[in-house]
Amino acid sequence: MNYSISWFEIPTTDLDRAIGFYETVLQASLRKETMGPMHMALFPKADTDPVGGCLTWMEQGQQPGGLGSVVYLYAGDDLAGPLARVEPAGGTVLVPKTLITPEIGYFALFRDSEGNHVGLYSMH
């Protein structure tokens, strides 16, 4: 097994609001799709990247919140830019940019527009 993660889903109560939040923070376009009862917005990824994920909304699906697993999104070379856009986009910074180790890089944690706790990661 080469990867521990293959797919992640971040639940929403308002998919369009969540799309706006993540597109603002990450400065990337998410692609909307529907699969049966699930409405999704896929995060961008390279065709060769085996790891992917999306925002989800289902009438009777998972509910957002800060008590479950935390997904860390890659924030490019420096997570300071995306983190600075969290609060203007309607989120809350929970843990500021924090050094893990110089060899590993940095992380931060925020609450998104839906109430989920999500992390950011970068080398600088």
KAGI-V201118 format. One record per backbone hydrogen bond with DSSP energy under -0.5 kcal/mol. CO is the residue of the C=O (numbers start at 1). NH is the residue of the N-H. E is the energy in kcal/mol with one decimal. If there is no record, write none. Layout:
co:CO nh:NH e:E
co:CO nh:NH e:E
//
This chain:
co:6 nh:52 e:-1.5
co:8 nh:54 e:-1.8
co:9 nh:11 e:-0.6
co:10 nh:56 e:-2.2
co:14 nh:18 e:-2.4
co:15 nh:19 e:-2.7
co:16 nh:20 e:-2.3
co:17 nh:21 e:-2.2
co:18 nh:22 e:-2.7
co:19 nh:23 e:-2.8
co:20 nh:24 e:-1.9
co:21 nh:25 e:-2.6
co:22 nh:26 e:-2.7
co:23 nh:27 e:-1.1
co:23 nh:28 e:-0.6
co:30 nh:32 e:-0.6
co:31 nh:42 e:-3.1
co:33 nh:40 e:-3.2
co:35 nh:38 e:-2.2
co:37 nh:39 e:-0.5
co:38 nh:35 e:-2.8
co:39 nh:57 e:-2.1
co:40 nh:33 e:-2.2
co:41 nh:55 e:-2.3
co:42 nh:31 e:-1.8
co:46 nh:49 e:-1.6
co:52 nh:8 e:-1.1
co:53 nh:43 e:-2.5
co:54 nh:10 e:-2.5
co:55 nh:41 e:-1.8
co:56 nh:12 e:-1.8
co:57 nh:39 e:-2.8
co:58 nh:61 e:-1.1
co:65 nh:117 e:-0.8
co:71 nh:73 e:-0.6
co:71 nh:119 e:-3.0
co:73 nh:121 e:-2.1
co:75 nh:78 e:-0.5
co:76 nh:123 e:-0.5
co:77 nh:124 e:-1.8
co:78 nh:81 e:-0.9
co:79 nh:83 e:-2.4
co:80 nh:84 e:-2.0
co:81 nh:85 e:-0.9
co:82 nh:85 e:-0.9
co:82 nh:86 e:-0.5
co:83 nh:86 e:-1.1
co:83 nh:87 e:-0.5
co:84 nh:88 e:-0.5
co:85 nh:89 e:-1.3
co:86 nh:91 e:-2.6
co:87 nh:90 e:-1.5
co:92 nh:94 e:-0.5
co:92 nh:111 e:-3.0
co:95 nh:109 e:-2.0
co:98 nh:107 e:-2.2
co:101 nh:105 e:-3.1
co:105 nh:100 e:-3.2
co:105 nh:101 e:-0.8
co:106 nh:122 e:-1.8
co:107 nh:98 e:-2.8
co:108 nh:120 e:-2.4
co:109 nh:94 e:-2.5
co:109 nh:95 e:-2.3
co:110 nh:112 e:-0.5
co:110 nh:118 e:-2.8
co:111 nh:92 e:-2.1
co:112 nh:115 e:-1.3
co:116 nh:112 e:-2.5
co:116 nh:118 e:-0.6
co:117 nh:71 e:-0.5
co:118 nh:110 e:-3.0
co:119 nh:73 e:-3.0
co:120 nh:108 e:-1.6
co:121 nh:75 e:-3.2
co:122 nh:106 e:-3.6
//
